[in-house]
């Protein structure tokens, strides 16, 4: 199993359309990548810390794949450009990505 994390830094003045993300983008991700090994998607919204400070990330999405081959087949597959191109429709934040595996 591998996890592809997409993190959206909390950027003052940035645009992020949460409704579009929830209603359009995440269903697109699931439809595009499920055939090539996407198993689950977890979306986490940043909350203030215990000290009341702003979260460093507005939102994090964790895409869980069968393994590295499934991740590569999904991101590099025929619908990869469609998913990446959709990002500009809901945000102007440059996301940070990371590939991880359970320890």
N, C-alpha and C positions, 0 to 999 in steps of 0.2 A: 504494500500500500504506500502511496505517496500523496502528499497534500500540496496543492498549488494554492498559495495564499496571495490574495490581492489586497493591498492595504492602501487606503486613501487618507493621506495626511490631513489633519485639521488645518486648513489654510484660510486665514482671515480673508473675507471677500470672495472666496471661491464659490462657484456654482455647483450644486449637487441636487438633482431632482430625485428625491427619494421615491416618489410615487412611480416615476418612469422606471427607476431601478428595480423596484419590487414587482411592478406589474408587467414590464416588458423585458428588461435585460436579463433578469434571473431566469424567467421561463425560456428565453432564447438560449442561454448558456446550457440549461438542462436538455433542451431539444437537440442542440448542436452536438453536445459532447456525450450524451448517454449512449449512443450507438457505438462509440469508440472506447468506452470504459469508465465514464463518470459514474460514481456510485452514490454520491451525496454532495449536497451543498449546504454549508452553514454560513449564515450571515450574522455578524455581530456588530452592534452599534456601540461606539465609544460613549462612555459615561464619565462624569467627573470622578476624580480619585477621592480617596478618603479625606484628603485635605481640601477638597472642593475645587482643586485645580482642573483646568480643561484637559480632556483626553488628547494624547498626541495623534490619535487617528480617529477620523470621523466614522469610518466604517472599515470592517475587515470581512472579506469573503474567503472561505476555505473550501476549495474544490477537492474532493476526495476521489482518487482514482485507484484502480486495481494495482497499478504498478507504473514504473517509468515508461514502459512501452505504451500503455494506454494514455498517459499524459502527452507523450510525443505525438501519438496518433491523433489526439484531440486538438492540441494547439497547432500542430502542423497540417491538420487535415483540411478538407475542402471548405469547412465552415469556420475555420479559425479567423480568416480575414473579416468575415461578417461579424463575428463576436467582437473582435478588437475595434472594428469600425463603429460599432454601436456605442462605444464608451463616450465619444464626443457628444452624443445626443443627450446625456444626462449629467455630464460633469466636465469642468475644465481643469480638474486636479490631475496631475500626473501620478498614476498609481505606482506603488512599489510592489514588486512581486518577489516571492521566495518559494523554492521547492524544499519540502521537508519530509521526513519520515519519522515514525514513532521511534523513540529511543529504546 
